[in-house]
Amino acid sequence: MLKLFISAMLLLFLLTTGCFDPAKIVITNELAERNIEYIYVSSTSEDEWGINSLPEWKILLPGESHEITVLPDTYDVQIVDDRGYTYTVWDTEIQTEDFVWEVLPSDVDQL
């Protein structure tokens, strides 16, 4: 929890001082009849996923989108649907342009 608080404060400081221009990760659920329950975003240099980027009360129904503001870096993004299937993109470089991922059934990780 402390790590999350420190990260949030650092992000707020950097955004308000103009040191970095943030970008967004935009996730759109295109999984037809599946809901997205978890979105994990971590810097590629991290060994763990960290916390769910969706608010605790929110799930993404088919056709819905969710935006996550990030600083420029290289990220791994993992989605978990309501059946427990995962969808992962690795080493995604995000600079000043947004990263948009329309999650499709064909994006499912190897079962």
Helices and strands as residue ranges (DSSP letters): H 2-17, E 23-29, E 36-43, E 65-70, E 73-81, E 86-94, E 99-103, G 105-107
